[in-house]
Amino acid sequence: MSLPPGFLDQLRDRLSLGQVVGRKVMWDNRKSNPGKGDLWAPCPFHQEKTASFHVDDRKGFYYCFGCHAKGDAISFVRETENVGFMEAIQILAAEAGLPIPERDPQAQQKADERTQLIEVMEQAVQHFRLNLNMAVAGDARDYLVQRGLDAEAQARWGIGFAPDRGGVLAHLTGKGVAQKLVMDAGLAAESDRGGSPYDRFRGRIMFPIHDSRGRPIAFGGRAMDPNHPAKYYNSPETALFDKSRTLYNVQKAREAAGKGQPLVVAEGYMDVIALSEAGFEATVAPLGTAVTEHHLRMLWRIAPEPIIALDGDTAGLRAAMRTIDIALPLLEAGQSLRFALMPDGMDPDDVLKSKGRGAMQKLLDGAIPMVELLWRRETDGKSFDSPERKAALDKALRDKIKLIADPSIRSHYGQAIKDMRWELFRPRKAAAPKGKRQAAWGKNQSAWERDLSPTATSKSSALGTGAAAEDDMRISVILATLLATPSVVLQFEGDLERLDTQNNDHLALRDALLRHAEAPDVQAAIRGALGDGPVDGLLGQKHLSVIPSIRRAGDAELATMCLTEEFAKLAARRSQPAEIREGEEEISGQTDENLTWRLARAARAVDTTIKPEGKADDGDFQVADNGAKLSKDDRDHRDAIWANIKIEKSK
């Protein structure tokens, strides 16, 4: 229904926005200038300590420089009270003393019907409360006390009792309430067998459910019979009650959240009551259904980052995962969820009773962000020991991230997933070999054996100065090529993950390339993360200036060819010392023809790979056809291996 022209302007003129907002905030007297209508306060729409919420009382508008909420008196009431447009008008009109013009007959009839249903529900609350004090409710009272709810707590929550006989239908109709109204309120139902209507709630502890304005709109009943198939039973959907748009305890929770308490989402009435009684007053719960899109929007109106506190069982985890799938498309900047997972087999009420308030506070403080739970869902209990399984993980996560509509959040999620993926698959150095062979490499070894042992200094080993310098040069070429043409980073992601070096700058650049591969400006992102030093130090190396893949930055084909060759050479170069070390360990044990044959083959492989026949020396190095170089230390190492083979054969 449309209101008469000029009514809203008249309503705004009669109201001071400062007065409307002032009911919900504390003005910052240092920043505010009431004489000019310039008012400042901490924002009621998100938690903050500084006053970034500005009200222009003369123009009748507000704006938050933190969360960017803006509007007038009507939008403020709608958002803070969680009501519709006409309900906001009614609230403001009553405050301004301005009567609302008559509406069309149908709309007026509908409003009158809702008013009548609310009156019926209020009478039902009183009836159930009285029943709880009767003898028939003795077991119900004992149960509530056992759950930690004394008479005062029962009164605070309006808890009542519906006996098996003499229910609310007979009580209300006996007081002149029309039977149809009782049924329309969801308190009674028609019999399937064509008999008289019957009470929906019988033999149950009754929990009244209120809307955001504190009016009773439905009930939840807990069966006293432990064998009843429906332990909890809610009112059906009515003109007042839509379970997908209603949260239990929403009014009290909103007030508590406005005072700075974290907003907690539990699973049921008793969890909400237990948490609230323990001091966590900003607690709500969905009613007989999983968290819906409407629930999430209601939650985000109250707090930017609600904490989902779910039971620590399989059903609780499944509910958390469903909530993630619903929330991903709705995420906005500063608007997300965190998850506090209870210990296995426990709900919040159990935690409070067995471990106390401090334990619950610790669980809430340690609530994990949604992206971490998404990662856990796809990785916990799974093995990723093959490229196919890793690819399946990547696809599953990409499909979920695509659901996020906000491009900035989607990018940050991708980066967070990339960091966690790197942590899972990052190269880890193997432990030094242990066992009889290493122990046999004892104190009686000769000088040349000590030089060849795995514990030899880098100066005299196959991984010595010449080899390490060569490796560093190749890694420099690889990293500089990727910086020059970052579009190929993902193509070589696996090789880059396995890349290892003792050079800390190289390690930092490797990690940064993996993390920022999809950034709009990769080099700028890396400089922002690491500073200019590592990047400038790498690109300032003189020998890199002549590398074609670096000179022709952005040439993906050339970069791919160069990287393929460099990674292959690096892998081949590093595999040779491993073979030699294996032979060195075995040479101290019992020797036989098989061992000497293996050592001979390893030495020939090294000799053939790095120093083919007829290849001339290049300074201090011998250069192979594939570009690898053999230093003098490497040649001495090889010659020592051959000498040992000859000794073993002569025995």
Stockholm file with secondary structure:
# STOCKHOLM 1.0

chainA/1-651         MSLPPGFLDQLRDRLSLGQVVGRKVMWDNRKSNPGKGDLWAPCPFHQEKTASFHVDDRKGFYYCFGCHAKGDAISFVRETENVGFMEAIQILAAEAGLPIPERDPQAQQKADERTQLIEVMEQAVQHFRLNLNMAVAGDARDYLVQRGLDAEAQARWGIGFAPDRGGVLAHLTGKGVAQKLVMDAGLAAESDRGGSPYDRFRGRIMFPIHDSRGRPIAFGGRAMDPNHPAKYYNSPETALFDKSRTLYNVQKAREAAGKGQPLVVAEGYMDVIALSEAGFEATVAPLGTAVTEHHLRMLWRIAPEPIIALDGDTAGLRAAMRTIDIALPLLEAGQSLRFALMPDGMDPDDVLKSKGRGAMQKLLDGAIPMVELLWRRETDGKSFDSPERKAALDKALRDKIKLIADPSIRSHYGQAIKDMRWELFRPRKAAAPKGKRQAAWGKNQSAWERDLSPTATSKSSALGTGAAAEDDMRISVILATLLATPSVVLQFEGDLERLDTQNNDHLALRDALLRHAEAPDVQAAIRGALGDGPVDGLLGQKHLSVIPSIRRAGDAELATMCLTEEFAKLAARRSQPAEIREGEEEISGQTDENLTWRLARAARAVDTTIKPEGKADDGDFQVADNGAKLSKDDRDHRDAIWANIKIEKSK
#=GR chainA/1-651 SS CCCCTTHHHHHHHHSCHHHHHHTTCCCCTTTCBGGGTEEEECCSSSCCSSCCEEEETTTTEEEETTTCCEECHHHHHHHHHTCCHHHHHHHHHHHHTCCCCCCCHHHHHHHHHHHHHHHHHHHHHHHHHHHHTSGGGHHHHHHHHHTTCCHHHHHHTTCEEECSSSCHHHHHHHTTCCHHHHHHTTSEECCTTSCCCEESCCSEEEEEEECTTSCEEEEEEEESSTTCSCSEEECCCCSSCCGGGCEETHHHHHHHHHTTCCCEECSSHHHHHHHHHTTCCSEEEESSSCCCHHHHHHHHHHCSSCEEEEEESHHHHHHHHHHHHHHGGGCBTTBCCEEEEEEETCCHHHHHHHHCHHHHHHHHHTCEEHHHHHHHHHHTTCCCCSHHHHHHHHHHHHHHHTTCCCHHHHHHHHHHHHHHHHHHHCCCCCCCCCSHHHHHSCTTCCHHHHHHSTTSCTTTSTTSHHHHHHHHHHHHHHHHHHHHCGGGTGGGHHHHHHCCCSCHHHHHHHHHHHHSTTSSSHHHHHHHHHCHHHHHHHHTCGGGGGCHHHHTTTCHHHHHHHHHHHHHHHHHHHHHHHHHHHHHHHHTSCCCHHHHHHHHHHHHHHHHHHSCTTCCEETTEEECTTSCEECHHHHHHHHHHHHHHHHHHHC
#=GC SS_cons         CCCCTTHHHHHHHHSCHHHHHHTTCCCCTTTCBGGGTEEEECCSSSCCSSCCEEEETTTTEEEETTTCCEECHHHHHHHHHTCCHHHHHHHHHHHHTCCCCCCCHHHHHHHHHHHHHHHHHHHHHHHHHHHHTSGGGHHHHHHHHHTTCCHHHHHHTTCEEECSSSCHHHHHHHTTCCHHHHHHTTSEECCTTSCCCEESCCSEEEEEEECTTSCEEEEEEEESSTTCSCSEEECCCCSSCCGGGCEETHHHHHHHHHTTCCCEECSSHHHHHHHHHTTCCSEEEESSSCCCHHHHHHHHHHCSSCEEEEEESHHHHHHHHHHHHHHGGGCBTTBCCEEEEEEETCCHHHHHHHHCHHHHHHHHHTCEEHHHHHHHHHHTTCCCCSHHHHHHHHHHHHHHHTTCCCHHHHHHHHHHHHHHHHHHHCCCCCCCCCSHHHHHSCTTCCHHHHHHSTTSCTTTSTTSHHHHHHHHHHHHHHHHHHHHCGGGTGGGHHHHHHCCCSCHHHHHHHHHHHHSTTSSSHHHHHHHHHCHHHHHHHHTCGGGGGCHHHHTTTCHHHHHHHHHHHHHHHHHHHHHHHHHHHHHHHHTSCCCHHHHHHHHHHHHHHHHHHSCTTCCEETTEEECTTSCEECHHHHHHHHHHHHHHHHHHHC
//
